[in-house]
Amino acid sequence: MSPARQRSLALAGAAVVIAVFLAANIHLVIAAVGSQPACTALADGPAPARHSC
């Protein structure tokens, strides 16, 4: 295998690893934001912490 071919394969492998890492982090952020519960006031509990509730 030529050095140029080896270098291009190494760069392609590194790009794939970075892409998978970024996709996993984006998925985690989307899952965290999407799983936030709705802001609901409890009948006999304290008021919600957010002013928009």
C-alpha positions as CSV (number, residue, x, y, z in Angstrom):
1,M,0.0,0.0,0.0
2,S,1.4,3.4,-1.0
3,P,1.9,6.1,1.7
4,A,-0.6,8.3,-0.1
5,R,-3.3,5.6,0.0
6,Q,-2.6,4.8,3.6
7,R,-2.9,8.5,4.5
8,S,-6.2,8.9,2.7
9,L,-7.6,5.8,4.4
10,A,-6.5,7.1,7.8
11,L,-8.1,10.5,7.2
12,A,-11.3,8.8,6.0
13,G,-11.3,6.7,9.1
14,A,-10.8,9.7,11.3
15,A,-13.6,11.5,9.5
16,V,-16.0,8.6,10.1
17,V,-15.1,8.4,13.8
18,I,-15.7,12.2,14.2
19,A,-19.0,12.0,12.3
20,V,-20.2,9.2,14.5
21,F,-19.2,11.1,17.7
22,L,-21.0,14.2,16.5
23,A,-24.1,12.3,15.5
24,A,-24.2,10.6,18.9
25,N,-23.9,13.9,20.8
26,I,-26.6,15.6,18.6
27,H,-28.9,12.6,19.3
28,L,-28.3,13.0,23.1
29,V,-29.1,16.7,23.0
30,I,-32.3,16.1,21.0
31,A,-33.3,13.3,23.3
32,A,-32.6,15.5,26.4
33,V,-34.6,18.5,25.1
34,G,-37.4,16.3,23.8
35,S,-37.9,14.5,27.1
36,Q,-38.4,17.6,29.2
37,P,-41.8,17.3,31.0
38,A,-44.5,19.8,30.5
39,C,-44.7,22.6,33.0
40,T,-47.7,21.8,35.2
41,A,-48.7,23.2,38.5
42,L,-49.6,20.8,41.2
43,A,-52.9,21.3,43.1
44,D,-51.5,21.0,46.6
45,G,-47.8,21.6,45.9
46,P,-45.5,24.5,45.5
47,A,-45.6,26.8,42.5
48,P,-43.4,25.9,39.5
49,A,-40.0,27.4,39.4
50,R,-40.4,28.9,35.9
51,H,-42.3,32.1,35.4
52,S,-43.8,30.9,32.1
53,C,-46.0,28.3,33.9
